[in-house]
């Protein structure tokens, strides 16, 4: 009878490496695990023992140990792995009764900073603790929660934790990083498809490459809590789509005490002394366009953190945006996205090339080793890829955290105008203001209608100039934000109701959706077959947007298939907005509903939103159906235009 196969294993954890010590015990026979390398990598189960007996290697060994054997360095005592292969170590130590590597032990809950002006939900608290855990171990990470679950807030909580001990922005003498780290060059795979970089058989073979890597790496930071509380830290750079710039600025101000700056087209920075600008702030916001166009300047400074929001913007490894992102210098890296994979596994590779450059190898190797086999349904390679990336990705869907969410969550998204849009808006506002200044005591219906028409035009310009200028070829900040937000939700598989009081606004969105191949339903006063459009949305899984005009969709609809609602131009009447949201959030809805209101910053939309409580009759201007116009003074109209 064949003796039982036992594994004896342990791990040594150093600042730079994990050393796995694995011995296979079969009766009186003890074999170092390196003896099984060839069989496991070639997926051969039959193994000849020194005494002539043949054993079958356990099937689970092939998914559990293949990465360690292929990507590790064989030493006299075991298998040496770089710290970026933490998932490989974790897998090797699981379910064997062996202690876990300290870096991978059960996460401890870390209290949110007292200076954070927000109460984190339980899943957000776990996300924050996970981010701190990665930070203190020097790992990059991908926070991939569904939209609306608070990725921005969790990130701001992390940054508040990091900078909390500081009472002032970092000075010009903030610690700088070592010279740029060039990505480790991984040769093409050999004829058997092996990663050549990770195929050293002896420590002697490995040492020259290791020395080269060490020379290129930045000095290791001391990640201990004590160091965190005393070190003077450089700024953090957050790179966002233009449409999200304002919301980051607003939420940072609302929830944290961080000093916040913005790097934009009007910013003047010394190329020789970039710290004179960045050293003033703890958090610096910029856009992907600014990063791409000014990367030579940006990579002359080493940031504490670089955070890429909506990181799918770097998914194309041939793009200038990707090439710029991987040149940024920093001690820590984080990406935020609800859709880490939009089209293929190449998306994942690009984001991990930014996060952990050596984890997945060169793109050509990754294509051969993982993409092709996974496409063909190779479950073993799928499991091996998951093993590599698992410690560095945290994703929670809205469904998973549903018990922690209120039945309805309402949020306001602020949008910036494009330059041309702002120009038209200011012209219209000045024209209307002149009417009020020239006729300070004018009254009557004609005067009021003139003002109302001007107010209407301002509302339309705040949405999109094309609503009143048909030939306008520029873009709208709000439209870009709506499209970006919907695109993310669409990739996550959600259905969205999009309400507007302007049919022409819906038609602009419909044009974009058609161009992108996004299926949608449309319901306006001109819709002839209302039941057909409703069925189109409710019964077809790939129809994920329902564009609805206020008058056509205000009553009589039950659309509980949707779990997101967009109010893309405000109506100022809470009852009207609630009625629209109720199309999704009503009896029969089993999902949590998130409603977004899109408000253009610095426009009449924001003004009325602020005045809504104190000037209720002003809001009635936009919701009266009786034809009776409210009696407003010129001073009240002027207040609206400030």
N, C-alpha and C positions, 0 to 999 in steps of 0.2 A: 504494500500500500504506500502511495506517495505521501511524503510528509507535507504538512501544512506550510503554505508560503506565508512568511511573516515579513513585515517591513519595520525596520528600526530607523528612525530618522529624527533629526533635530535641525536647528538653524542658528547660525551666528549672525547677529545684526550689527553692522558697522555703519558709520556715516555715509559710506560710499557703496557698500555692497551688501548683499545677502549671501551667505554661504550655506547651501543645503548639504547636510550630511545624511546620506541614505544608504542603508545596507539591507540587502535581501537575505533572509535567513530561511533555509530549507533543511530541516533536521540539523546535522552537524556542519552543513555547508554554509559559509558566509561569503557573499559576493558583493563588491561595490556596485552601485547602481550603474556606473558608467559601462559595465560589461553588457548592459541591455540596450545601449544607445542605438546600435545599428538595427536591431530587431524592432524596436519601438518606432523609429523613424521610417522604417520600410514596411511597417504594419505586418510583421511576421510574428505569429503567436508561438510557433514551435521553437523551443530553446533547448540546446544540448547542455546538460550539466557536466561538471568535471568527472563525475563517476559513471558517465555513459547514459544516464537516464534522460528522458525527454519530458519536459513540462510544457503546459500551455500557459502563456502569460495571460493574466486577467485582462479582460477587454477594457476595463476602466483605466488601465495604465496608459493606454494609447492617447486618450484625451487629457488625462491628468498630468502626465509627465513629459509628453512630447515637446512642449514649448521649453521646459527647463533643460532638456537634453540638447535641443537644437540651438537655443539662444544663450545657453550658459557656457562657462569656461570650465573645462575639466581640470581640477587641481588634485594634489595628493590626498586631500581630505574630503573632497566632495565636488559640488557644482557651484561655481561662483556666478552670481547674477547681479547686474546693475540694479539700482533701487527702482528704476522705472518699471522693472518687471515684477512689481509687488504682487500683481494678480497671479502670476505663475507660482510664486512662493506660497501665497494663500491657498491655492488649489492643492499644491503638494502636501500641505500640512493639514488639510481638512479631513475630518472623520477618521483620523488615525490616533486620536488620543494624545497627540503631541501639542505642546503649547504653540500658540500662534506667534508669528513674528510680531514684536511689539508695535510696529507701525500699523498692523492690520487688526489689532485687538478690537474688541467691542467698543464702539464709540461712546465716550462719556458725554453727557449733556453739559454744554457750556452755557452759563447764563448769558443772556443778551446784555450788552452794555447798558448800564443805568442811564447813560446819556442818550440812548436811542429813544426818540419820541414816538414809539409805536409799540404795540403789544403783538408779539409774534404768535400766530396760530401754532398748534403742536407740530404740524408737518414743516412749517417754516422754521421752527426752533431746531428741528432735526437737520434741516438743510443748512442752517447757520452753523450748527456744531460740526457738520461734515465739512463745510468750507474752512472752518478754523483748523480742523484736523489736517486737511490737505496743506494749508498754509504752514502750519508748524512743522510738518514733515518735509516741506519743500517740493510738494507735488503740484502739477497743474491739474485743473479739473473742468468738467463740462456739466453745468447745471442745466438740465433739459426738461424742466417742468412745463406742463401745459401753459398756454397763455392765460393770464389772469390769476395765476397762483402766487405771484409775488416774487419773481426772480430778481427784479430790481431791488426790492426791499431787503431780501436776504443778502444780496451783495453789499448794499449800503450798511447793513448790520455788521458784516465782516469788516468793512473798511473803518467803521466807527470803532470796532474792537481793536483793530491794528493801530489806529492813530489816537485812541482814547487817552493815553497818558500825556499826549502833547497838548499844550494849551495855545501854542502858536504854530503858524505854518513853518514848514521846514526851512532852514536857512540855506544860504548859498554854499555852506560847508557840508551839506548833507552827504552822507556816504555815497560814493559813486561806485558803479560796477566795474569789473575788469573789462578789457577789450571785448568786442563782439564775439559771440560763440558761433562758429561756423557749424552748420549741420554736419554730423558725422557722415562721411561718404560710405554708402553700403554698396559693394560691388554687385554685379549681376549674379543671379543664382547659377550654380554649376549645372552640369548636365542632368543631375538628379533633382534639380529644383531646390537645393539647399541654400539657406542664407549663409553666404561665405563669411560674412562678418562674425557670425556666431558659431563657426564650425571649428574653432581652434581645439586641437586634441590635447595639448599640453600647456602648462603655465608658461613655458618658454616661448611658445608660439604667440601666446596672448600678450605678454608683457610689452612689446614695442607698441602695439596698438593702444593698449591701456595708457601708456605714457603719453602718447599723442593726444588721446582724449583728455587726460588730466591737464595737459598744458593749455588746452583750448577752453576748458571749463572755467566759469567765473568762480571766485572764492566762495566757499560754502558759508552761508549766513548761520549764525547761532540762532536756532529757532526756539530756544527755551523761553518760557514765560518771563523769566527775569530779563533776558535780553530784549524781549518785546517791549517791556516797560521802560527801558532806558535808552535804547538806540534812537538816534535821530534819523528819521526815514525820509527818503525822497518821495516825490509825488507819485500818485497813481494816475495812469492814463486810461480813460474809458472811451472806446471808439464805438460810435453808434451811427445808424442811418440818420440822415438829416431830419427825418420826420420825428425821431425820438429825442432829439437834443433838448427840446424844451421840457419834456416830461422828466428826464434825468435831472435837469437843473432844478425843477420844481420839487421833485421828491427828495433830492439831497438837502434842499433848504428846509423842507417840511419835517423830515425825519432825523436829520443828523446835525451835528455841530461842526462838520468838516468845512474847511475853507475851500471854496470852489472857484475855479477859473475856467476859461474857455479859450481854446486855441482855434482861431478862425482866420479868415482872410485879412482881417485888419490887425492881427497880432504881429508885433515886431519882436523878434527874438534874435539875440546875438548868436551867431554860429559858433563863436569861440567860447561863449559862456552861456549856454542854454539854461544853466541852473539859476541865472538871475531872474528868469521868468518862472520856470517850473518850481523853483525853490520857494516861491511865495505861497504856493497852494499845496493842499493835501490831495485834492481831486481835480484833475484837469479833463475837461470834456472836449472831444473833437469828433469829426465825421470821417467816414471811410474815404471820402474824396480828399480831405485835407491830409490824411495819413498817406494816401497814395502819392499825392503831388509834392509832399514835403518830407519824404521819408529820410533823405540825407540829413536833414536837420534833426528830426525826431530821434534817429538812432545814435545821435551824438550824446544823448543823455540816457542814463539808466534809471528806469522807473522802479518803484517798489512793486507795483502790480501793473500789468496790462490786462484790461478786461475788454473783450470783444462782445458787444451785444448784437443779437441777430447774426451770429457767427457764420450762418450759411452764406454770408457775403464773401467768404474766402474759400468756398467749396471748390472753385475752379482753380486748380493748381497752375494753370497757364496764365492766369490773370495777373495784372500788375498789382491788384489789391492783395492777392495772396502773397506775392513776392515781397511786397512792402511789409506785410504783417509779420512774416517770419524773420525780418531783419530787426524788428524792434528789440531793444535791450531792456531787460527787467529781471528781477529776482523771482517773480511769481507770475503765473499766467492763469487766466480763467476765461472760458467762453460761455455765453448764455444763448440758448436757442431752444425753441419748442420742437424743432425738427432737425436733429443732427444729421439725419439721412433723408434727403428730399428725392434724389434720383437714383443714386447708386452708392456702393461702399466707398467710392472715390471721395464722396463728400466727407465721410468719416475720416479717411486717411488725411485729407487736407487739414482738418481741424486738429487732429492729433499731431500732425507735423508741426503745428504752431505750439501745441501744449507740451508734448513730450517727443522731441525730434527723433530720438533713437528707438522709440517703442515699436513702430510698425515697419521700419526699414524704408528703403527707397520705393518710390511709387511703382516702378516696373516689377520689383520683387513682390510687393504687396499684391499687385495684379495677378501674378502667377501663383503665389502662395495661397491667397485667400479669395480674391474676387472671382476668379474662374471656377474654383471648386465649389464655392458657396452657390454660385449661379446654377451649377449642375446638381445641387441638392446634397452636397457632401456635408453630413451632419458633424463629422469629426472636426473638419476645419472650421465649421461654424462655432463649435464649442471651444476650439482653441482661440479663435478671435475674441469671443466673449470673455474668455479667461484673461486675456491681455488687457482689455479695456475696462473690465467691470469695476475695479477700484476707483476709477477716475470719472465715472459717469453717474449722475444721480438724476433719475427721471421719475416724476410722479404725475399721473394723469388726473384729470378732474374727477374721474370716476373713483379712483383709488382713495382720494382724500375727501370724498363726498361727505362722510359723517362730520368732518371738521368745518365744513363750509355752511354758511347760511343758505336758505333756499334761494335767495336772490341777493346778488352782489351788484352794486351800482358804482361805476367809476367814471371819472371825467378824464378824457385825454385831450391835452392842449396841443394845438398845432400852430406852427409858425407860417406866416405868409411867405410866398416866394417874393423876390425883389420886385418883379413886374406887377404882381398882384398887389403888393403893398403900395406901389406907385399909383395904380388906379384907385385903390381904396382911399388914399390920402386926398387925391383930386376930388373924389365924390364927397368926402367928408368936409373938405374946405368949401366946396360949392354950397353944401347944405348949411354950413355954419354962416356963410355970407348972407344967406337968405334970412337967417335969424337976426344977424347983426344989423342988416339994412332995414328990417321991419320988426323992431323990438316989441312993438305994441300991437302988431297985426293979429286979428282974430278971424273967426268965420270958417266955414267949411272949405272954401277954396284954399285958404292958407294951410289948414290942417291937412288937406289932401296932398298939397305940394310937399309938406314935410313927410307925410307918410310914404309918399313915393320915393323920396330920398332915403328914408330909413329902409325901405324894401330893397333898394339898390345896394345899400351897404350890406345888408344881410346876404344878398346874392353874391356880392364880391367877396365876402368872407368865406363863402363856399367855393366858388370858382368863377373867375372873370368871364368865362365863356357863357355863363347864364345871362349876361347882358351884353357881351361883346362876342357875337358868333364867330368872328374870324380870329379870335385869340388863339395863338399857337403855343403859348407858354404853359407852365404847369401851376397847379395849386398845391400849396403845402398841405391843406386838409385832404385833398383828393389822394395825394401820395400816401398820407398816413392811413387813410381808410383802406386803400389798396394793399399796402404793406401788412396791415393788421389782418385783413381778411385772408391774404395769401398765407400767412402763418397758420391761421385757424383752419384753413382749407387743407393744408398739409397735415394737420393733426387729426383730420377726419371729422371736424365739427360742421354743423349746419347753422347758418346765420340769417336772421331777419334784419334787413336794412331799411329803415324808415326815413323818409324825407318829405317835407312839405312842398318841395319843388320837383315836379316831374322831370324837368330838364336836368336836374342834378343826378337823378337816377339814370337818365339816358347816357350821361357822360360816363358813369361807372359801367353801364352795360356795354358801351363801346370798348372799354378797356378789357372787360371780361371776355368779350368775343375774340379780341386780338390774342388773348392768352389761352384761349381754348377752355375757359372756365364756364361750365354750364350754370344757368341761372333761370329762375322764374321771375316774371314781372307782372305786377298788379297795379294798375292805375285806373283813373276814371274812364279811360278810353279802352280798357280791356273788354273784349266782347265775350269771351268764354272764361268767366271767373273760375268755375269748378275745375276746368282743365289745367289752369295755371297752378291752382292749389294742389291738385293731384300730382302735377309735374314735380313739385317740390317735396311733397310728403311721401311719395311712393318710389322715387328714383334716388338711389343712394348717391350717385355722382352729381346730382343737382344740389349744391351746397349753399347757394345764396338765393334769397327771395327778396327782390327789390319791390318795396311797397310804398305807395304814396299815402300820405296821412288820411286824405278824404276817402280813398278807396279801401284802406285796410284798418280803419279805426274801430270798426265794430264787426261782429259776426264771424270772426276767424278764430279757429282753434288750431294752433300750429306748434304743438308740444314736441314735434320732432327736433325743433331748433333749441339749442342750449346757449346761444349768444344772440344778443340784440344790439344793433347799432342805431343810435339816434344821431343822424349825421348833420342835422341843423336844428337847433333848439326852438321849441315852440313857446317856452316861457310859462306855459300853463302846466303845472305838475300833474293835474288830472289827465290831460291829453297825453303826456309822456307815459304816465302809468298805464293808461289804456293800451298804448302800443306795446309796452313791455309785457302786458298781460296776455298778449297773443301767444307768447311762449311760456310764461310763468303763470300757470293756472291749474285747476284741478285736472289730474291725469298726467301731469308732468312728473317724471321719475328722476330727472336730472336736475342738478343745480344750474341756475340760469345766471349768466353774467351779462349785465347791460353796460355798454359804453356810450357815453355822450361825447361827441367830438366838438370842441370849442376852439375857435380861432383866437389865438393870443393877440391882445391889443386891438380887438375889433369890438363892434357893437354887441356881439354875442357875449363876450366876457363882461362888458359893462352891465348889461341887463342881468346877467347871472348874479353879479355882485349886488345889484340894487333890488333884486327880486323880493326879498323879504321886507325891505323898508318902503318900497314903492310899488305896491301890488297893482295899483291902477295903471302904472306904466306897462306892466306885463300884459294888461288887457288889450293894449294896442294891437297885439298880434293874434289874439284868440277870439275876438268878438265876431259872432256870426250874425248878429242882429242888424248890422249896418249902423248902429249907434256908435259914434266915435267918442272916446273919452275926452273930457275937457282938461287938457294939459297946458300949463303955462309955457311961454318961450324959455323961461329959466330951466324948466324941467327937460325940455327938448335939448337945450344947450348942455345940460349935465350929462345927457346921454352921449354927446359927441366929444367930451373931454378926453 
